Every structure is written in structure tokens, then in C-alpha cells.
Amino acid sequence: MGEKFFWKNRRRPHRGGAALRSAAVAAALALATGCTADPPATNRPAAAAAPAHPSATPTLEKRVLARHDSLMFLTDRLYGLRQRLIARRAALPPAAPLAARLDSATRATLLADDAMMDWMHTYRRPAATTPPDSAVAYYHRQLRLLAEVDRLTHRALDSAAVLLGPAPSPTAR
């Protein structure tokens, strides 16, 4: 099974419509990365086509984990903006022209959050017995998937920032 089955269609009881969002994330990810169950040789990165250097796997693993860490740093911001979007939406009448844009930006934050959570739940470090070429190919796929999570996260952050303006400054204690 390839990346097109990356996001599982599972239910999350604390969020309504998570199964639909997960399916949308999976479709967006598959389209954006061009992933298939067995990608043609033209979709494979050059590093995966050549025999792997023994030190390539740890280096790639560090890149994947660093990319994950940089995205996790943004999740607090994403959560805070989502709360501000929800609060602003609640203060508006239902038919307000801005309401649809606030709802769309809120959905974008949920989609980005779901993409990150799904990646974290499906990422598995290759076993030590995995051939180096396979491990290198796996890490390249993970980097492509994280690039899509990054794109979704930054799109959500940007759309929320446009609607909400600059973030409030932290108060001094």
C-alpha cells in the first residue's frame, strides 16, 4: 500500500466530520504529491534510484524529524488562530458576509491539523534490517508528505492571518 492510503478514514469522536476531512486530506495529498501505489521510475527521487550511501539513511531520518519538529512548532499558532476564528465567527450574525470566509479559514486549520496528526500516527521508522535503498525511498516519501502538510499548514496560517489581522501581543505579567 502506497501513500495514497496515507490518511486512514477513521472516526474521531471529539470532532464532527473528521472522516470526511481525512478523506479530503488524503485526496489533496495524493494529488499534490503525485503518489500512487507503485510510482513510476520518473516519480522517484534521484537519491532513491542510486544505491544508498550508508550514511544517507540517518541523514534523511534527521531531515524528516527536523521537518516534523518545525511543523509541530507551528501547531500552537494554528490552534490559537483557530480559537480566534471561532470566537470571531460566534460574534457575527449567521448571514454576515465575513462568516463564510471565517468558516473556510477554520476548516483550513482543521485540515492542516488533521494532516499533521495523521502523519504522526502513520509514521514508522524503518526497521534496522530494512535495505538501505528501501529506507532512503521511504524517507524521501515522508519528506514529500511533510511538504504537503507544510503547505496546508502555511495556507491555513496565512488565510487566518488575513482575516484576523496581526496576533495580539502577549501581556506582561
trRosetta pair geometry for C-beta under 8 A, 3 or more apart (Angstrom, degrees):
i j d omega theta_ij theta_ji phi_ij phi_ji
1 5 4.8 -49 179 48 116 141
1 37 6.6 -65 -142 -132 36 96
2 5 6.7 109 68 19 49 89
2 35 5.9 -175 144 166 116 102
2 36 6.0 44 81 119 162 33
2 37 4.1 -174 4 -126 119 36
2 38 6.7 -143 -53 -46 135 37
2 39 7.1 139 -144 -30 149 85
3 6 4.7 5 -167 -52 63 114
3 29 7.1 -119 155 135 107 113
3 30 6.8 164 112 -100 91 74
3 33 6.6 -53 117 90 152 141
3 35 3.7 -56 69 178 121 157
3 141 5.9 -157 -62 -171 125 116
3 144 7.7 -40 -109 90 168 119
3 145 6.4 -152 -142 -76 127 113
4 26 7.0 78 -178 175 53 98
4 30 4.4 54 -119 -111 81 127
4 35 5.4 -174 -54 107 73 101
4 36 6.3 12 -31 -128 127 31
4 37 6.3 -63 28 -58 118 67
5 8 7.6 36 168 -86 78 59
5 26 7.4 9 -131 -152 23 131
5 37 7.9 40 -7 -96 105 88
6 26 6.1 173 59 -123 83 86
6 29 6.0 -79 54 109 140 150
6 30 7.8 -178 14 -63 111 84
6 35 7.7 48 -29 94 121 161
6 118 7.0 89 136 141 86 117
6 119 7.6 0 169 -95 116 65
6 122 6.2 155 -169 94 67 166
6 145 6.3 -179 -142 -124 155 132
7 22 4.8 -165 152 -172 119 86
7 23 7.6 -160 100 -80 119 25
7 25 5.1 88 -41 92 172 109
7 26 4.0 -134 49 -70 109 95
7 29 6.9 126 -12 21 115 144
7 114 7.7 55 -144 146 135 99
7 115 7.4 -65 -84 -117 133 58
7 118 4.4 4 -118 -180 90 156
7 122 7.6 -120 -93 -21 40 147
8 22 6.8 -34 84 173 43 142
8 118 7.1 -174 26 -142 72 105
8 121 7.8 -84 20 105 117 127
8 122 7.3 161 -18 -74 100 119
9 19 5.4 54 -174 -156 81 89
9 22 5.5 162 -112 99 49 125
9 23 5.7 33 -105 -69 106 91
9 26 7.6 -62 -63 -7 82 149
10 18 7.5 -34 93 118 62 115
10 19 6.8 -150 81 -99 18 82
10 22 6.7 82 36 -30 61 177
11 18 6.3 115 -149 68 41 113
11 19 5.6 -23 -86 -54 66 108
12 15 4.9 17 95 39 115 97
12 18 4.0 35 32 16 102 176
15 18 4.6 92 88 -60 108 109
15 21 7.9 -41 131 22 129 143
15 110 7.2 155 -160 -151 141 123
17 20 4.7 -45 -170 40 83 116
17 21 5.9 86 130 -23 87 97
18 21 5.5 -55 -145 40 37 111
18 22 6.0 40 155 -23 69 104
18 114 6.8 174 -150 -113 85 130
19 22 5.7 -52 -147 35 30 112
19 23 6.5 30 153 -18 62 104
20 23 5.7 -53 -150 35 32 111
20 24 6.4 32 151 -18 65 105
21 24 5.5 -55 -148 38 34 112
21 25 6.2 36 152 -21 67 104
21 107 7.8 -155 -108 -163 113 86
21 110 6.2 -77 -133 129 155 109
21 111 5.8 -143 -162 -98 106 70
21 114 5.2 143 130 -11 121 172
22 25 5.6 -50 -145 35 32 112
22 26 6.3 34 154 -20 64 104
22 114 6.1 -128 -82 171 68 131
22 118 6.5 138 -131 -81 97 141
23 26 5.7 -52 -147 35 32 112
23 27 6.4 30 154 -17 64 105
24 27 5.8 -54 -147 37 32 109
24 28 6.2 29 155 -17 66 108
24 111 6.7 -68 99 -123 119 116
25 28 5.8 -56 -145 40 30 109
25 29 6.0 29 156 -19 65 110
25 111 5.9 172 -80 -162 98 84
25 114 5.6 -143 -45 105 153 113
25 115 4.9 -166 -153 -82 131 86
25 118 6.6 142 111 21 148 154
25 152 7.6 19 -130 -103 94 163
26 29 5.8 -55 -144 38 27 111
26 30 6.2 26 158 -18 64 108
27 30 5.9 -55 -144 37 28 108
27 31 6.3 24 158 -14 64 109
28 31 6.0 -59 -147 40 28 108
28 32 5.9 22 159 -17 66 114
28 111 7.9 43 25 -180 156 128
28 148 7.3 151 123 -175 90 122
28 152 7.4 95 119 -82 143 119
29 32 5.9 -59 -139 40 27 107
29 33 6.0 -3 172 6 65 114
29 35 7.3 -11 135 24 84 128
29 115 7.1 155 -65 -133 121 112
29 145 6.6 27 -162 -133 125 77
29 148 4.9 106 -124 139 80 160
30 33 6.7 -69 -135 49 20 90
30 34 7.9 84 170 -89 51 6
30 35 5.3 -98 -133 59 64 94
30 36 7.9 84 -161 -78 101 46
31 34 7.6 16 -177 -70 25 45
32 148 5.0 129 92 -114 139 114
32 151 7.0 -163 -168 61 154 155
33 144 4.8 100 -139 157 125 117
33 145 6.8 -21 -67 -80 161 53
33 147 7.7 125 -94 69 104 107
33 148 5.8 -71 -47 -50 108 132
34 39 7.5 84 124 -127 88 116
34 43 5.8 -149 116 -126 119 127
35 39 6.5 -68 -142 -71 51 117
35 43 7.9 151 -102 165 42 146
35 141 7.5 82 -113 -145 123 101
35 144 7.4 145 -64 116 111 138
36 39 5.2 137 48 -84 88 61
36 40 7.8 38 44 -12 134 71
36 43 7.7 123 21 34 98 168
39 43 4.0 -97 175 75 121 133
39 44 6.3 145 103 -57 119 76
40 43 5.5 96 61 4 69 99
40 44 7.9 -125 106 -13 42 89
41 44 5.6 -49 -156 18 44 117
41 49 7.2 75 -165 -105 94 116
44 48 4.9 -110 178 79 105 124
44 49 5.6 121 112 -59 122 91
44 137 6.9 -35 -144 -126 107 104
44 140 7.8 75 -162 103 65 151
45 48 4.9 91 63 4 81 102
45 49 7.4 -147 98 -10 44 87
45 137 7.9 175 40 -119 95 61
45 140 4.6 -136 16 -155 137 149
46 49 5.6 -55 -152 29 38 113
46 50 6.8 21 158 -7 70 105
47 50 6.5 -63 -150 42 32 99
47 52 7.5 57 164 -106 85 77
47 56 6.8 176 -178 -161 121 140
47 136 6.0 -126 132 171 101 125
47 140 6.6 169 68 -74 111 133
48 52 7.9 -3 -122 -71 43 98
48 133 6.8 97 -163 -170 65 77
48 136 5.4 178 -103 114 70 102
48 137 4.2 86 -139 -90 128 79
48 140 5.5 -92 -49 13 122 153
51 132 7.6 55 -179 89 71 119
51 133 6.4 -68 -134 -76 50 109
52 56 4.8 -128 -168 55 92 137
52 57 6.6 56 165 -46 140 89
52 132 3.8 -147 73 139 132 108
52 133 5.1 -167 -12 -79 109 52
52 135 7.2 59 -118 63 178 91
52 136 4.4 -173 -99 -29 130 142
53 56 4.4 109 58 -30 82 105
53 132 8.0 -146 67 166 21 143
54 57 7.5 -51 -178 16 37 102
54 132 6.6 -86 -106 -107 47 152
55 58 6.1 -54 -162 42 59 104
55 59 6.0 58 145 -22 79 112
56 59 5.7 -66 -150 42 32 112
56 60 6.0 29 158 -19 71 110
56 132 7.0 92 59 -179 107 111
56 136 5.5 10 121 -101 125 118
57 60 5.9 -56 -143 38 28 107
57 61 6.3 30 157 -21 63 107
57 126 7.8 -89 -156 58 122 130
57 132 5.7 -113 -44 -140 124 82
57 135 4.7 17 -121 117 120 133
57 136 6.1 -95 -84 -68 74 74
57 139 7.0 161 -141 -16 59 145
58 61 5.5 -53 -145 36 33 114
58 62 6.4 36 155 -21 65 103
59 62 5.8 -54 -153 33 31 111
59 63 6.6 31 149 -18 63 104
60 63 5.5 -51 -149 34 37 113
60 64 6.4 38 152 -20 67 101
60 135 7.8 146 68 137 134 87
60 136 6.2 136 -6 -129 163 63
60 139 3.7 90 142 130 126 155
60 140 7.1 -53 -152 -53 137 63
60 143 7.5 -91 -164 -40 93 124
61 64 5.7 -51 -149 34 33 111
61 65 6.3 26 155 -12 66 108
61 125 7.1 44 -134 -132 124 100
61 139 6.1 -93 -69 -109 54 134
62 65 5.9 -58 -144 43 30 106
62 66 6.0 33 155 -22 66 108
63 66 5.7 -54 -142 37 29 111
63 67 6.3 31 156 -21 63 104
63 139 7.4 91 63 170 104 118
63 143 6.5 0 121 -94 115 121
64 67 5.8 -56 -152 34 29 111
64 68 6.5 31 150 -19 63 106
64 123 7.9 161 159 -147 128 133
64 139 5.5 -116 -42 -151 131 89
64 142 4.8 19 -127 113 130 130
64 143 6.0 -104 -92 -68 81 76
64 146 6.7 162 -146 -15 70 150
65 68 5.4 -49 -147 35 36 116
65 69 6.3 38 153 -21 66 103
66 69 5.6 -51 -147 35 33 112
66 70 6.5 33 154 -19 65 103
67 70 5.9 -53 -149 35 31 110
67 71 6.6 28 153 -15 63 106
67 143 6.6 128 -3 -126 164 71
67 146 4.5 85 130 141 133 150
67 147 7.9 -50 -164 -61 144 59
67 150 7.3 -75 -173 -56 103 126
68 71 5.9 -62 -153 39 31 108
68 72 6.3 32 152 -22 67 107
68 119 7.7 -159 -112 121 100 125
68 120 7.5 114 -150 -90 122 88
68 123 7.8 -20 -91 -47 142 173
68 146 6.5 -90 -69 -120 65 136
69 72 5.6 -51 -144 34 33 113
69 73 6.7 44 152 -28 62 98
70 73 5.7 -43 -157 22 34 118
70 74 7.3 29 148 -14 59 102
70 150 8.0 16 100 -106 110 113
71 74 5.7 -57 -159 34 41 110
71 75 7.1 55 144 -41 67 93
71 116 5.9 -171 145 -117 126 121
71 146 6.8 -136 -27 -162 145 97
71 149 6.0 24 -136 121 156 117
71 150 6.0 -108 -90 -86 112 76
71 153 6.1 176 -145 -21 94 167
72 75 5.5 -33 -155 3 43 119
72 116 7.5 148 -84 -173 62 135
73 76 7.4 -52 178 20 37 101
74 77 5.3 -58 -162 43 56 115
74 78 5.9 61 142 -28 80 104
74 153 5.5 87 110 168 143 134
74 154 8.0 -55 -160 -72 162 64
74 157 6.8 -72 -171 -64 120 141
75 78 5.2 -50 -143 36 37 116
75 79 6.2 40 156 -21 68 102
75 113 6.9 99 -139 -115 97 85
75 116 6.5 -147 -88 103 118 167
75 153 8.0 -70 -78 -132 62 127
76 79 5.8 -53 -148 36 30 111
76 80 6.4 29 154 -17 64 107
77 80 5.8 -57 -148 38 30 110
77 81 6.3 28 156 -16 66 107
77 157 6.5 28 122 -117 119 117
77 167 7.9 -79 -144 -81 94 152
78 81 6.0 -57 -148 38 28 108
78 82 6.4 31 153 -22 63 106
78 109 5.4 161 -177 -150 91 97
78 112 6.1 -126 -144 96 145 128
78 113 6.2 171 130 -69 137 95
78 153 6.4 -76 -78 -149 137 89
78 156 6.2 42 -133 108 105 128
78 157 6.4 -79 -90 -76 79 89
79 82 5.6 -53 -148 33 31 113
79 83 6.6 31 153 -19 64 103
79 109 7.9 145 -86 174 30 124
79 113 7.5 89 -75 -96 77 133
80 83 5.8 -53 -151 34 33 111
80 84 6.5 30 152 -15 65 105
80 167 7.4 44 122 -135 130 124
81 84 5.6 -55 -148 39 36 112
81 85 6.2 40 152 -23 68 103
81 109 6.3 -166 92 -99 102 142
81 156 7.7 142 92 143 138 90
81 157 6.7 148 6 -124 166 60
81 160 4.0 73 169 145 131 153
81 161 7.3 -55 -125 -58 138 64
81 164 6.7 -159 -146 17 88 155
81 167 7.7 -79 -82 -94 87 105
82 85 5.6 -51 -147 34 32 113
82 86 6.4 32 154 -19 65 105
82 106 6.1 96 -144 -137 79 72
82 109 4.1 -169 -82 121 105 155
82 110 7.2 108 -126 -54 136 70
82 113 7.7 -14 -49 -33 153 138
82 160 7.4 -72 -67 -109 47 148
83 86 5.8 -53 -147 36 31 111
83 87 6.3 30 154 -18 64 107
84 87 5.7 -54 -144 38 31 111
84 88 6.2 30 157 -18 65 107
84 160 7.5 103 73 -178 110 114
84 164 5.4 56 127 -127 130 148
85 88 5.9 -57 -146 38 28 108
85 89 6.2 28 155 -20 64 109
85 102 5.5 166 -169 -166 89 86
85 105 5.4 -147 -128 100 143 110
85 106 4.7 -176 122 -77 135 89
85 109 7.0 172 22 1 149 143
85 160 5.8 -83 -60 -131 123 103
85 163 6.9 56 -112 93 95 136
85 164 6.8 -92 -76 -59 71 122
86 89 5.7 -56 -146 37 29 112
86 90 6.3 31 154 -23 64 106
86 106 6.2 98 -68 -117 74 132
87 90 5.7 -53 -148 33 30 113
87 91 6.7 28 154 -19 62 106
88 91 5.8 -58 -155 33 33 111
88 92 7.0 30 151 -22 64 106
88 102 6.0 -143 96 -129 106 140
88 163 7.6 161 93 141 158 109
88 164 6.8 -151 -29 -103 156 91
89 92 5.9 -60 -156 29 36 111
89 99 6.3 95 -143 -137 87 71
89 102 4.3 175 -81 128 101 139
89 103 6.6 106 -125 -63 143 67
89 106 6.9 -34 -27 -40 150 141
92 96 4.1 -85 176 22 118 155
92 98 6.2 -134 -116 74 159 103
92 99 5.3 -163 109 -79 139 93
92 102 7.3 150 18 17 146 154
93 96 5.1 125 61 -41 74 96
93 99 7.7 -87 87 -56 49 134
94 99 6.5 79 -169 -130 32 169
95 99 7.1 -169 156 15 5 146
96 99 4.5 115 67 -31 86 102
97 100 7.5 -52 -178 22 40 99
97 101 8.0 23 140 0 64 110
98 101 5.5 -64 -162 45 53 111
98 102 5.9 54 145 -24 82 106
98 163 7.4 132 -167 -149 106 106
99 102 5.8 -58 -148 37 30 110
99 103 6.3 31 155 -19 66 106
100 103 5.6 -52 -147 37 32 113
100 104 6.3 34 153 -21 64 106
101 104 5.6 -51 -146 36 32 113
101 105 6.4 31 155 -17 65 105
101 163 6.0 174 132 -101 111 127
102 105 5.8 -54 -146 38 31 109
102 106 6.3 35 152 -22 64 106
102 163 6.1 154 -92 179 69 151
103 106 5.6 -54 -148 35 31 114
103 107 6.4 32 153 -19 65 104
104 107 5.7 -52 -149 35 31 111
104 108 6.5 35 150 -23 63 103
104 159 7.3 -93 114 165 94 144
105 108 5.4 -49 -149 31 35 116
105 109 6.8 36 152 -19 64 99
105 156 7.1 121 -166 -154 66 66
105 159 4.5 -161 -114 126 95 108
105 160 4.9 137 176 -82 123 65
105 163 5.4 -112 -29 8 165 148
106 109 5.9 -52 -154 32 34 109
106 110 6.6 32 149 -15 65 105
107 110 5.6 -55 -150 38 36 112
107 111 6.2 40 151 -23 68 105
108 111 5.6 -50 -144 35 32 114
108 112 6.4 32 156 -17 64 104
108 152 7.5 -166 -171 -173 79 78
108 155 6.2 -114 -170 115 128 94
108 156 4.0 179 134 -106 98 84
108 159 5.5 56 58 54 162 142
108 160 7.5 -152 77 -42 117 92
109 112 5.8 -53 -147 37 32 110
109 113 6.2 31 154 -18 64 108
109 156 4.6 136 -82 -176 53 130
109 160 6.3 49 -61 -57 118 135
110 113 5.7 -56 -145 40 31 111
110 114 6.1 32 155 -20 66 107
111 114 5.8 -53 -145 37 28 111
111 115 6.4 32 154 -23 63 105
111 152 5.9 -118 119 -170 98 125
111 156 7.0 -177 61 -74 90 127
112 115 5.7 -51 -148 32 31 113
112 116 6.6 27 155 -15 63 104
112 149 7.2 106 -156 -167 71 66
112 152 4.2 176 -101 131 79 97
112 153 4.3 126 -164 -89 129 55
112 155 7.4 -179 -72 60 123 85
112 156 4.3 -105 -14 -2 141 147
113 116 5.9 -57 -151 37 31 108
113 117 6.3 27 154 -15 66 109
114 117 5.7 -57 -142 41 31 109
114 118 6.0 31 159 -19 67 109
115 118 5.9 -56 -145 38 26 110
115 119 6.4 28 155 -21 62 105
115 148 7.1 -125 -171 117 139 91
115 149 4.6 -180 130 -115 116 83
115 152 5.1 85 21 64 159 157
115 153 7.7 -128 69 -48 124 83
116 119 5.8 -53 -149 33 31 111
116 120 6.4 27 155 -17 64 107
116 149 5.3 111 -80 -164 68 128
116 153 7.0 59 -52 -72 120 119
117 120 5.8 -56 -149 37 32 110
117 121 6.3 25 155 -16 66 109
118 121 5.8 -58 -143 39 31 108
118 122 6.2 9 163 -4 66 114
119 122 6.4 -75 -146 46 25 96
119 123 6.0 35 160 -39 68 107
119 145 6.0 155 -117 139 115 119
119 146 6.6 109 -161 -86 157 71
119 149 5.6 -46 -25 -65 150 148
120 123 6.1 -42 -136 17 27 113
123 142 6.6 74 -122 -129 103 124
126 130 4.0 -63 169 23 116 162
126 134 7.0 154 -140 113 147 95
126 135 4.4 -148 63 -112 162 91
126 138 5.5 130 -57 60 123 160
126 139 8.0 -80 -8 -45 122 88
127 130 5.0 127 61 -29 72 94
130 134 5.2 -118 176 86 98 117
130 135 4.8 116 111 -61 122 98
130 138 7.6 -21 166 0 152 145
131 134 4.6 84 64 9 88 106
131 135 7.0 -161 90 -8 43 87
132 135 5.6 -57 -144 38 34 111
132 136 6.2 35 158 -21 68 105
133 136 5.8 -53 -147 35 30 112
133 137 6.4 30 154 -18 63 106
134 137 5.7 -54 -148 37 32 111
134 138 6.3 36 152 -22 65 106
135 138 5.5 -52 -148 34 32 115
135 139 6.4 28 156 -16 65 105
136 139 6.0 -56 -148 38 30 107
136 140 6.5 32 153 -19 64 105
137 140 5.7 -54 -149 36 32 112
137 141 6.5 34 152 -19 64 103
138 141 5.7 -55 -153 34 32 111
138 142 6.5 31 150 -19 65 105
139 142 5.4 -50 -146 36 37 115
139 143 6.5 42 153 -22 65 100
140 143 5.6 -49 -149 33 34 113
140 144 6.7 35 151 -18 63 101
141 144 5.7 -54 -153 35 35 111
141 145 6.4 34 150 -18 66 106
142 145 5.6 -53 -146 38 34 112
142 146 6.2 32 155 -16 66 106
143 146 5.7 -55 -143 40 31 109
143 147 6.4 40 152 -27 63 102
144 147 5.5 -49 -151 28 32 116
144 148 6.9 31 151 -16 62 100
145 148 5.8 -54 -157 33 35 110
145 149 6.6 36 146 -17 66 103
146 149 5.2 -47 -145 37 42 115
146 150 6.2 49 151 -24 67 101
147 150 5.4 -50 -149 35 32 117
147 151 6.5 37 149 -22 63 102
148 151 5.5 -47 -147 32 35 114
148 152 6.5 34 154 -15 64 103
149 152 5.8 -55 -149 39 32 110
149 153 6.2 32 152 -21 65 109
150 153 5.7 -56 -144 37 29 112
150 154 6.2 20 161 -11 65 108
151 154 6.2 -59 -144 41 26 103
151 155 6.2 28 156 -20 63 110
152 155 5.8 -56 -145 37 28 112
152 156 6.3 27 157 -18 63 108
153 156 5.9 -59 -151 37 28 109
153 157 6.3 26 153 -17 65 108
154 157 5.5 -50 -141 39 35 112
154 158 6.1 36 159 -20 67 107
155 158 5.9 -56 -146 38 27 110
155 159 6.3 21 159 -15 64 108
156 159 6.1 -57 -143 38 28 105
156 160 6.2 24 159 -15 64 110
157 160 6.0 -61 -147 40 27 108
157 161 6.2 26 156 -21 64 110
158 161 5.8 -56 -144 36 29 110
158 162 6.5 32 156 -23 63 103
159 162 5.8 -49 -150 30 33 113
159 163 6.7 22 156 -10 63 108
160 163 6.0 -64 -151 42 33 105
160 164 5.8 0 164 5 71 119
161 164 6.3 -69 -129 52 25 92
161 165 7.4 -64 -177 115 58 3
161 166 7.6 27 -158 -95 92 35
161 167 7.8 -54 -116 -43 89 83
164 167 7.6 39 117 -85 123 55
